[in-house]
């Protein structure tokens, strides 16, 4: 579910703007820049200059537009070194946008089965076509939780993600992959994975000319690099919705936190609640490569922490019937993910007064079971009726081949044979 920027800006207490209005322009002067305000006058106000500097607009950007209002939801736009349009939003707008992403987390979980099926199809394609290489990147994104990567970070900070990895950052030995690279904030990552199919594809990518790891080869034999925008476009194509690479990390963070909190069990005091929550967040942060604060704010659904704090978080035990229903009907999520979907949807549905997923599925399972039992009973009745009809139309009892015992009654009809 997407929340319109206008509504998000209003919720954030900001004015909605676009870069079509007159704004502040950045002009180069030697190795630095100066700024021209609306009307062409140089910007000299210290507070305004401080606001502009705080935006952190990369020097490589061109066609820079800066919002003339400090409360504009969009604060700056420009073109990066590859000519792609980039945006800088107000901090409060980003906060609201981060909050709204949780509203689409359930939609993402429900779309995952379809996404995973499509990944399997594209991974089975021949060669190194666009779809196969993108499916490989997304599969690695889900299994390793490595960030998708950013070209600007790779150039400016020498920090890497999946789409910016170089050949030197991965070692392939048979079915095993070992990634070793410098990530965001200068953190060193070493991540291992055993997957023969992915290893074969990555090795073929590694053998292509050039230092970029992930490249695809078009029908004309030309090589093309894979970038984060390509990954997000691919996700839109295969899901039909506005999901991004980051949604995989948000879903994984929420699922991992739920498992960790269920493992430690309920807390008896407020102090224990806080300690257990912090430990769970730290475990997830270590897995995602984030700080505790970023992990809590951006990668764990707040409903999960609320449920645990209330002491109502239940583990996946007792969900067998529902899990089977989901697995059969949706051909979908593994039990631990079904459990998290149900946990979140129960809370959201309860707030809205709607039946939860479990209630809907249990009703569906019961209706299906009643229908199956009814069909079974009708089938049994028809079989018995058919047998009786066959007896009436077929050979009479005591027909040749079934000799009558003394006394005239056939065997099995109540006669008692004595020696």
Helices and strands as residue ranges (DSSP letters): H 5-11, E 24-29, E 32-36, H 46-54, E 62-66, E 74-79, E 85-89, H 91-100, G 101-104, H 105-123, H 130-144, H 151-157, G 162-164, G 167-169, E 170-173, E 176-182, G 184-186, E 188-194, H 196-206, E 215-217, E 223-225, H 228-239, H 245-264, H 270-288, H 292-298, H 302-310, H 320-330, H 335-352, H 357-393
